[in-house]
């Protein structure tokens, strides 16, 4: 199966619902060492923190309550051909609905716990050009799924790519079956994560423990967002800038090495139901998945 490099769609906005909102968003800010420039309310009255990035126009952390559970998210995808995405989904009997502004939407129950919105234009937040953009790049969005087999075709239709069955070399603990899709823009990839049926004992300071907690407590949905820090020779350069409270939120005693670089993670139980990853890539890694040997199905 050929590798697909360069996406049909570009992630341009993301909204995530967090439990215990006030404490959780404060912890996100501590771990990222970033302050959200806007704190306000959503149109339906939920508390919201708004971050801005160069590619992802906004990343909103909103209050989970009533009809919206922790771990729910909304992913906005810019594409030149919305009709092609809708047609591909219709072929799988996945319905799309039209928003009042004309964008097309896939409901979360069809896309592993996240609403997906297709648009032809980048969203614009009035006055956002005056605010400082985030230093770390939101470079990967991974979703916790029970089973890759029914999930992958839906996301192939959503993203317009076959993607790849991600090699084990990218999973330092060898806990997961994974499928990733390279996207356009600042975000490198969107991924689906399934625990191996024979994974065995899962220690708490691992991503497998985060996945298990999410599926047991919240159901399928966003597992993690990876934030990439550029210009570092060692991830500890970022970690050493953090407060003691922030460092305590990182569950690995030291950054974990894997094929592309090194990272450290929070447990979703402490950051509102979603895992936060801080990462750096090794010098020379360009994010080209075509250089990796694909895992067999």
C-alpha positions in Angstrom: 0.0 0.0 0.0 1.5 3.4 -1.0 2.3 6.1 1.6 0.3 9.3 1.4 2.4 12.4 2.2 0.7 15.8 2.1 -2.9 16.0 3.2 -6.1 16.6 1.3 -7.3 18.6 4.3 -5.7 21.0 6.8 -6.7 21.1 10.5 -7.4 24.8 11.1 -9.3 24.8 14.5 -9.8 22.6 17.5 -12.2 22.7 20.5 -11.8 20.4 23.4 -14.1 19.9 26.4 -12.4 19.5 29.8 -13.7 18.3 33.1 -12.9 20.3 36.3 -12.4 23.2 33.9 -10.7 25.9 36.0 -8.1 23.5 37.5 -7.6 21.7 34.2 -6.9 24.8 32.0 -4.6 26.2 34.6 -2.6 22.9 34.4 -2.5 23.0 30.6 -1.1 26.5 30.8 1.5 25.4 33.4 2.7 22.4 31.4 2.9 24.3 28.1 4.3 27.4 29.8 1.8 29.4 27.8 -1.0 31.7 28.9 -4.3 31.8 26.9 -4.8 35.3 25.7 -8.6 35.1 25.9 -10.8 33.9 28.7 -14.5 34.2 27.9 -17.8 32.3 27.3 -19.0 30.2 24.4 -22.3 31.2 22.7 -24.0 28.6 24.9 -22.5 30.0 28.1 -19.6 27.6 28.7 -16.3 28.9 30.1 -13.6 29.0 27.5 -9.8 29.6 27.2 -8.6 30.5 23.7 -5.1 29.9 22.3 -3.9 30.9 18.9 -1.3 29.4 16.6 0.0 30.1 13.1 -1.7 27.1 11.5 -4.4 26.2 13.9 -6.4 29.4 14.0 -7.7 28.7 17.5 -7.5 26.0 20.1 -10.4 26.4 22.6 -10.6 24.6 25.9 -14.2 24.7 27.0 -16.1 23.5 30.0 -17.6 20.0 29.8 -21.1 19.9 31.2 -24.6 18.7 30.4 -24.7 17.7 26.7 -20.9 17.9 26.2 -18.7 15.4 28.0 -15.1 15.6 28.9 -12.9 14.4 26.0 -15.4 15.6 23.3 -13.8 17.7 20.6 -14.5 19.5 17.4 -12.0 19.4 14.6 -12.3 21.9 11.8 -10.8 20.8 8.5 -10.2 23.1 5.6 -10.5 21.5 2.2 -11.0 22.7 -1.4 -13.6 20.0 -2.1 -16.1 19.6 0.7 -18.4 17.7 -1.6 -15.8 15.0 -2.1 -15.5 14.4 1.6 -19.3 14.3 2.0 -19.6 11.8 -0.9 -16.9 9.6 0.5 -18.6 9.5 3.9 -22.0 8.9 2.3 -20.6 5.8 0.6 -20.0 4.5 4.2 -23.5 5.5 5.3 -22.0 8.2 7.5 -24.4 11.2 7.3 -23.2 14.9 7.2 -25.4 17.8 8.2 -25.1 21.5 7.2 -24.3 24.1 9.8 -26.0 27.5 9.5 -22.9 29.0 7.9 -22.8 26.4 5.2 -20.0 24.2 6.6 -20.7 20.4 6.7 -20.5 18.4 9.9 -20.0 14.8 10.9 -21.4 14.1 14.4 -19.1 12.7 17.1 -20.9 9.4 17.3 -19.7 8.5 13.7 -16.1 9.8 14.3 -14.8 8.2 17.5 -16.1 11.0 19.8 -15.1 14.1 17.8 -17.3 16.3 15.7 -15.6 17.0 12.4 -16.4 20.2 10.4 -15.5 20.7 6.8 -15.0 24.2 5.6 -13.5 26.0 2.5 -12.3 29.0 4.5 -10.0 29.5 7.4 -11.9 30.6 10.5 -11.1 34.1 11.6 -11.3 35.4 15.2 -11.7 39.2 15.3 -8.6 40.7 16.9 -6.6 37.5 17.1 -3.8 39.0 15.0 -3.0 41.2 18.1 -2.3 38.2 20.3 0.9 36.2 20.6 0.9 32.8 18.9 1.7 29.7 20.9 5.4 28.8 20.8 4.9 25.0 20.7 3.2 23.7 17.6 0.1 21.6 18.1 1.6 18.9 15.8 -0.4 15.7 16.3 -4.0 14.9 17.4 -4.5 11.3 18.4 -7.9 9.6 19.2 -8.5 6.7 21.5 -10.5 3.9 19.7 -11.6 0.5 20.8 -11.0 -1.0 17.3 -9.1 0.3 14.3 -10.9 -1.9 11.8 -14.2 0.0 11.7 -12.6 3.4 12.5 -9.9 3.6 9.8 -12.3 3.7 6.8 -14.3 6.5 8.3 -11.2 8.6 8.8 -9.9 7.7 5.4 -13.1 9.3 4.0 -12.8 12.3 6.4 -9.2 13.0 5.5 -9.1 11.8 1.9 -6.0 9.7 2.5 -5.3 6.0 3.1 -2.8 6.9 5.8 -0.4 4.3 7.1 -0.5 1.5 9.7 2.0 3.2 12.0 5.3 1.2 12.6 6.0 -0.1 16.1 9.2 1.9 16.1 7.2 5.0 16.8 5.7 3.4 20.0 8.5 3.1 22.6 6.4 0.9 24.9 5.0 -1.3 22.1 1.5 -1.0 23.5 -0.5 0.1 20.5 -1.9 -0.6 17.1 -1.9 2.7 15.3 -3.0 4.3 12.1 -1.8 7.9 11.2 -2.7 10.3 8.4 -0.3 13.1 7.3 -2.2 16.4 7.0 -1.5 19.8 5.4 -0.5 22.8 7.4 1.2 23.2 10.8 -0.3 20.0 12.2 1.8 17.0 11.1 -0.7 14.2 11.6 -4.0 12.9 12.9 -3.9 9.4 14.4 -6.1 6.6 15.7 -4.8 4.5 18.7 -5.9 1.1 19.7 -4.4 -0.9 22.6 -3.0 -4.3 21.5 -5.3 -7.2 22.5 -2.2 -8.9 24.1 -0.8 -5.7 25.6 -0.4 -7.4 29.1 0.3 -5.3 32.2 0.1 -1.6 31.6 2.1 0.6 34.0 0.7 3.9 35.1 3.4 6.1 33.7 2.7 5.1 30.1 0.5 6.2 27.2 -1.3 2.9 27.4 -2.5 3.8 30.9 -3.9 7.1 29.5 -5.7 5.3 26.7 -7.2 2.7 29.1 -8.4 5.4 31.5 -10.1 7.4 28.8 -11.9 4.4 27.3 -13.0 3.2 30.8 -14.1 6.6 32.1 -15.1 8.6 29.0 -15.4 6.4 26.0 -13.8 7.0 22.6 -12.5 10.5 22.0 -9.4 12.6 22.0 -6.5 10.7 23.6 -3.9 13.5 23.3 -2.5 16.5 21.7 1.2 16.6 21.0 2.9 20.0 21.3 6.3 20.3 19.5 9.0 22.6 20.9 11.5 23.7 18.2 15.0 24.9 18.7 15.7 22.6 21.7 18.6 20.3 22.0 17.1 18.5 25.0 13.4 18.4 26.1 14.6 19.1 29.6 15.3 22.7 28.4 11.6 23.2 28.4 10.8 21.1 31.5 13.4 23.0 33.6 11.5 26.2 32.8 8.4 24.9 34.4 7.2 25.3 38.0 7.5 22.4 40.4 3.7 22.0 40.2 3.9 21.7 36.4 6.8 19.2 36.5 4.8 17.0 38.9 2.1 16.7 36.3 4.5 15.0 33.9 4.2 11.3 34.7 7.5 10.1 33.2 10.5 10.5 35.5 12.5 11.7 32.5 11.6 12.3 28.8 11.0 9.1 26.9 13.0 8.5 23.7 11.3 7.2 20.6 12.1 7.0 16.9 11.4 10.7 16.1 12.5 12.4 19.3 11.6 12.5 23.0 8.5 13.5 24.9 6.8 13.5 28.3 3.1 13.3 29.1 0.4 14.2 31.5 -2.2 11.7 32.7 -5.7 12.6 31.5 -7.1 12.2 35.0 -5.1 15.4 36.0 -5.7 17.5 32.8 -9.4 17.4 32.3 -9.8 14.1 30.5 -7.2 14.6 27.7 -3.5 13.8 27.7 -1.0 16.6 27.0 2.3 15.7 25.3 5.3 18.0 25.3 7.9 16.9 22.7 10.9 17.7 20.6 12.1 16.0 17.4 15.6 14.9 16.8 17.6 17.1 14.4 17.1 16.0 10.9 13.6 14.4 11.4 11.3 16.1 8.9 8.1 14.2 9.7 8.3 12.1 6.5 6.5 8.9 7.3 7.4 7.5 4.0 10.9 6.8 5.4 9.4 4.3 7.9 8.7 0.7 7.3 4.9 0.2 7.5 3.4 -2.3 9.9 1.5 -5.2 8.4 -2.2 -5.4 9.0 
